[in-house]
């Protein structure tokens, strides 16, 4: 799938698989194309620092769910 900038981005199922691979209720630094996890931490600041320490410059930080269950919004 290609995004607005014609860059490869992860499919929704790939994104879920990545987030399921990290501890629940943690902060996750992901590549902007959402295809890999750069760093994980218990707080936003720790995930950000770990990503910078890994040499990453182009990433975003999100939070993994506190529990994987069906939710209706």
SULHUWO-V65436 format. One record per helix or strand of 2 or more residues. SS is the DSSP state (~ for helix, > for strand). FROM is the first residue (numbers start at 1). LEN is the number of residues. If there is no record, write none. Layout:
ss:SS from:FROM len:LEN
ss:SS from:FROM len:LEN
This chain:
ss:~ from:12 len:9
ss:> from:27 len:5
ss:> from:37 len:5
ss:~ from:44 len:10
ss:> from:59 len:5
